[in-house]
């Protein structure tokens, strides 16, 4: 049997197989769900075997699908090696970067990338802004060339270099009873309501470790999925929040939020530039790494 499989079909199939979801594959590849389904159907027609089966609401790989997963990933790895070798021959001017950044880093990372692009105008950049859980998953899969994030994952073998301080501050509505007080004991936070990110968030983990060290027990918590909704909720008076100072510069300047003067704050952390240990960096990725370490502190 002669097969004329395109790399796009393999890429779409591999994404569906990894997520076991046509919808999530479409989101990842920036395609419509019908376009993803069509690519998979064309591939199934070519090999004359089904690749997926749906049982109830869940999608499962067939035996042919599991075989195709193995071969598609081998082929895609070879293609990435070809691309790296070709880019090495081209040098930085013709390179391509795949960068993933934590959503909190986005507040200053765009300025950093803008400066990089001014110096290296021909470099093509693919940028994804995602939450910490998805960022770690992609880092584990060795998908991005470089990652900008907070605390690197402890259970993953990565090269991580700090490039900028990340002070975590405690914010409140300007009318909050603690807003005008000075040198507040951390114990005063007992029974306060806190607005926070989802479990796994680096900021939330750092906050909870500090509270445990000082036996602080928040009264209530409201969990939200983004920094923007957290800022809006605190501004509306729903509670206090621990956030990166970089995310609230404008709100503090405008007086819509205040930074509380509480003992042990700001909680000093670092931003890191990371990649999987053993990864072969292209000249473009190497130049970007050096640029972030050199220029990051000035942003």
C-alpha positions as CSV (number, residue, x, y, z in Angstrom):
1,X,0.0,0.0,0.0
2,X,1.4,3.4,-1.0
3,X,0.8,6.2,1.4
4,X,0.9,9.9,0.7
5,X,0.5,11.2,4.2
6,X,1.2,14.9,4.7
7,X,3.0,16.3,7.8
8,X,0.0,18.4,8.5
9,X,-2.2,15.3,8.8
10,X,0.4,13.8,11.2
11,X,0.6,16.9,13.2
12,X,-3.2,17.1,13.6
13,X,-3.5,13.4,14.4
14,X,-0.7,13.5,17.0
15,X,-2.4,16.5,18.8
16,X,-5.8,14.7,18.9
17,X,-4.1,11.5,20.1
18,X,-2.2,13.4,22.9
19,X,-5.3,15.2,24.1
20,X,-7.8,12.5,23.2
21,X,-10.0,15.5,22.2
22,X,-10.8,17.0,18.9
23,X,-11.8,20.2,20.6
24,X,-8.5,20.7,22.5
25,X,-6.5,19.7,19.4
26,X,-8.3,22.4,17.4
27,X,-7.5,25.0,20.2
28,X,-3.8,24.0,20.3
29,X,-3.4,24.2,16.5
30,X,-5.6,27.3,16.0
31,X,-8.0,25.4,13.7
32,X,-11.7,24.8,13.7
33,X,-12.9,21.5,15.0
34,X,-14.4,20.5,11.6
35,X,-11.0,21.1,10.0
36,X,-9.3,18.8,12.6
37,X,-12.0,16.1,12.0
38,X,-11.5,16.3,8.2
39,X,-7.7,15.9,8.5
40,X,-8.2,12.8,10.6
41,X,-10.9,11.3,8.3
42,X,-8.6,11.8,5.3
43,X,-5.8,10.0,7.2
44,X,-8.1,7.1,8.1
45,X,-9.3,6.8,4.5
46,X,-5.7,6.6,3.4
47,X,-4.7,3.8,5.7
48,X,-8.2,2.2,5.4
49,X,-8.5,1.7,9.2
50,X,-10.1,3.8,12.0
51,X,-7.7,5.6,14.3
52,X,-10.1,6.7,17.0
53,X,-13.3,5.3,18.5
54,X,-15.8,7.1,20.7
55,X,-17.3,5.2,23.6
56,X,-19.8,7.3,25.5
57,X,-18.4,10.8,25.6
58,X,-14.7,9.7,25.6
59,X,-12.4,9.4,22.6
60,X,-10.0,6.3,22.5
61,X,-7.2,5.3,20.2
62,X,-7.7,2.1,18.2
63,X,-4.9,-0.4,17.7
64,X,-4.1,1.3,14.4
65,X,-4.2,4.7,16.2
66,X,-1.6,3.5,18.8
67,X,0.7,2.3,16.0
68,X,0.3,5.6,14.1
69,X,1.1,7.6,17.3
70,X,4.5,5.9,17.6
71,X,5.5,6.5,14.0
72,X,4.1,10.0,13.8
73,X,6.1,11.1,16.8
74,X,9.3,9.5,15.4
75,X,8.8,11.4,12.1
76,X,8.0,14.7,13.8
77,X,11.2,14.4,15.9
78,X,13.2,13.8,12.8
79,X,11.6,16.9,11.2
80,X,12.5,19.0,14.2
81,X,16.1,17.8,14.0
82,X,16.2,18.8,10.3
83,X,14.8,22.2,11.2
84,X,17.4,22.7,13.9
85,X,20.2,21.7,11.6
86,X,19.0,24.0,8.9
87,X,18.5,26.9,11.3
88,X,22.0,26.3,12.5
89,X,23.3,26.8,9.0
90,X,21.2,30.0,8.6
91,X,22.3,31.5,11.9
92,X,20.3,33.9,14.0
93,X,19.0,36.0,11.1
94,X,16.8,33.2,9.7
95,X,15.9,31.5,13.0
96,X,12.6,30.6,14.6
97,X,11.7,30.6,18.3
98,X,8.9,28.8,20.1
99,X,8.4,30.5,23.5
100,X,6.0,29.7,26.3
101,X,5.5,32.2,29.1
102,X,3.5,32.0,32.3
103,X,0.4,34.3,32.3
104,X,1.9,36.4,35.1
105,X,5.1,37.0,33.1
106,X,3.1,38.4,30.3
107,X,2.9,41.8,32.0
108,X,6.6,42.6,31.1
109,X,7.6,39.8,28.7
110,X,6.0,41.6,25.8
111,X,8.4,44.5,26.4
112,X,11.3,42.1,26.6
113,X,10.3,40.4,23.3
114,X,9.8,43.8,21.6
115,X,13.4,44.8,22.4
116,X,14.6,41.4,21.1
117,X,12.7,41.8,17.9
118,X,14.1,45.3,17.4
119,X,17.6,43.8,17.4
120,X,16.8,40.6,15.5
121,X,14.1,41.6,13.0
122,X,14.2,38.4,10.9
123,X,13.6,36.0,13.8
124,X,10.1,34.5,13.8
125,X,8.6,34.0,17.2
126,X,5.7,31.8,18.2
127,X,4.5,32.9,21.6
128,X,2.0,31.1,23.9
129,X,0.8,32.6,27.2
130,X,-0.5,29.8,29.4
131,X,-1.1,28.8,33.0
132,X,1.6,27.1,35.0
133,X,0.1,23.6,34.7
134,X,0.0,23.7,30.9
135,X,3.4,25.4,30.8
136,X,5.0,22.5,32.8
137,X,3.3,19.9,30.6
138,X,4.7,21.5,27.4
139,X,8.1,21.9,29.1
140,X,8.0,18.2,30.0
141,X,7.2,17.3,26.4
142,X,10.1,19.5,25.2
143,X,7.8,21.5,22.9
144,X,9.1,25.1,23.4
145,X,12.6,26.3,22.8
146,X,12.4,28.5,25.9
147,X,10.1,29.1,28.8
148,X,9.7,32.2,31.0
149,X,8.2,31.4,34.4
150,X,8.3,31.7,38.1
151,X,9.7,28.9,40.3
152,X,10.9,26.0,38.0
153,X,9.3,22.6,38.7
154,X,11.3,20.5,41.1
155,X,10.4,17.2,39.6
156,X,11.6,18.1,36.1
157,X,15.1,18.1,34.8
158,X,15.5,21.6,33.4
159,X,18.2,24.3,33.0
160,X,16.8,27.3,34.8
161,X,18.5,30.7,35.1
162,X,17.1,33.6,37.2
163,X,16.9,36.8,35.2
164,X,14.7,39.2,37.2
165,X,13.4,39.7,40.7
166,X,9.7,38.9,41.2
167,X,8.4,40.6,44.4
168,X,5.1,39.3,45.6
169,X,3.0,41.9,47.4
170,X,-0.3,41.9,49.3
171,X,-3.0,44.1,47.6
172,X,-6.3,45.4,48.9
173,X,-9.1,47.8,48.0
174,X,-8.1,51.3,49.2
175,X,-11.1,51.3,51.6
176,X,-10.0,48.1,53.4
177,X,-9.5,48.6,57.2
178,X,-5.8,47.6,56.8
179,X,-5.1,49.9,53.9
180,X,-3.7,52.9,55.9
181,X,-2.0,50.9,58.6
182,X,1.8,50.5,58.9
183,X,4.0,47.5,59.8
184,X,1.0,45.2,60.1
185,X,1.7,41.9,61.9
186,X,1.2,39.0,59.6
187,X,-1.0,37.4,62.2
188,X,-3.6,40.2,61.5
189,X,-4.3,38.3,58.2
190,X,-6.1,35.6,60.2
191,X,-9.7,35.2,59.1
192,X,-9.3,37.6,56.1
193,X,-10.8,36.6,52.8
194,X,-8.3,35.9,50.1
195,X,-8.7,35.9,46.3
196,X,-6.3,33.4,44.7
197,X,-5.3,31.5,41.7
198,X,-5.9,27.8,41.1
199,X,-3.9,25.0,42.9
200,X,-0.5,24.6,41.3
201,X,0.0,28.4,40.7
202,X,3.5,29.4,41.8
203,X,2.2,32.6,43.5
204,X,-0.4,30.7,45.4
205,X,2.2,28.0,46.5
206,X,4.6,30.7,47.8
207,X,1.8,32.5,49.7
208,X,0.6,29.2,51.3
209,X,4.1,28.3,52.4
210,X,4.6,31.7,54.0
211,X,1.2,31.5,55.8
212,X,2.0,28.0,57.1
213,X,5.4,29.2,58.4
214,X,3.6,31.9,60.5
215,X,0.5,29.9,61.3
216,X,-1.8,32.3,59.3
217,X,-5.2,30.8,58.6
218,X,-7.3,32.7,56.0
219,X,-11.0,32.8,56.9
220,X,-12.3,32.3,53.3
221,X,-10.8,31.9,49.8
222,X,-12.2,32.7,46.4
223,X,-10.5,30.8,43.5
224,X,-10.2,32.6,40.2
225,X,-8.5,31.6,36.9
226,X,-6.7,34.7,35.9
227,X,-4.7,37.7,37.3
228,X,-7.1,40.2,35.7
229,X,-10.1,38.8,37.5
230,X,-8.2,38.7,40.7
231,X,-7.3,42.3,40.4
232,X,-10.9,43.3,39.6
233,X,-12.2,41.2,42.5
234,X,-9.8,42.9,45.0
235,X,-10.7,46.3,43.6
236,X,-14.4,45.5,44.1
237,X,-13.6,44.7,47.8
238,X,-14.1,40.9,47.7
239,X,-10.9,40.2,49.6
240,X,-7.1,40.5,49.7
241,X,-4.7,38.9,47.2
242,X,-1.0,38.1,46.9
243,X,0.2,39.0,43.4
244,X,3.4,39.8,41.5
245,X,4.1,43.5,41.8
246,X,4.6,43.5,38.0
247,X,1.0,42.7,37.4
248,X,-0.5,45.7,39.3
249,X,1.8,48.6,38.4
250,X,-1.0,50.6,36.7
251,X,-3.6,49.9,39.3
252,X,-1.3,51.0,42.1
253,X,-0.4,54.2,40.3
254,X,-4.0,55.0,39.6
255,X,-5.0,54.4,43.3
256,X,-7.5,51.6,42.4
257,X,-5.5,49.2,44.6
258,X,-3.0,49.6,47.5
259,X,-0.1,47.5,48.6
260,X,-0.4,46.6,52.3
261,X,2.5,47.2,54.6
262,X,2.6,43.7,56.1
263,X,5.5,42.0,57.8
264,X,7.4,39.5,55.5
265,X,6.1,41.3,52.4
266,X,7.2,41.8,49.7
267,X,7.9,38.1,49.4
268,X,11.0,38.1,47.1
269,X,10.9,35.5,44.3
270,X,12.6,35.2,40.9
271,X,11.6,35.0,37.3
272,X,13.5,32.2,35.4
273,X,14.3,31.4,31.8
274,X,14.1,27.6,31.4
275,X,14.5,24.8,28.9
276,X,14.9,21.0,29.1
277,X,18.3,19.8,30.2
278,X,20.1,18.2,27.3
279,X,18.2,20.2,24.7
280,X,20.2,21.3,21.7
281,X,19.8,25.0,21.5
282,X,19.8,26.6,18.0
283,X,21.9,29.7,17.6
284,X,18.7,31.8,17.7
285,X,17.6,30.2,21.0
286,X,21.1,30.7,22.5
287,X,21.1,34.3,21.6
288,X,17.6,34.7,23.1
289,X,18.7,33.1,26.3
290,X,21.7,35.4,26.6
291,X,19.5,38.4,25.8
292,X,16.9,37.6,28.5
293,X,19.6,37.1,31.1
294,X,21.3,40.4,30.1
295,X,18.3,42.6,29.5
296,X,15.6,41.1,31.7
297,X,16.6,43.1,34.8
298,X,16.3,46.3,32.9
299,X,12.6,45.8,31.9
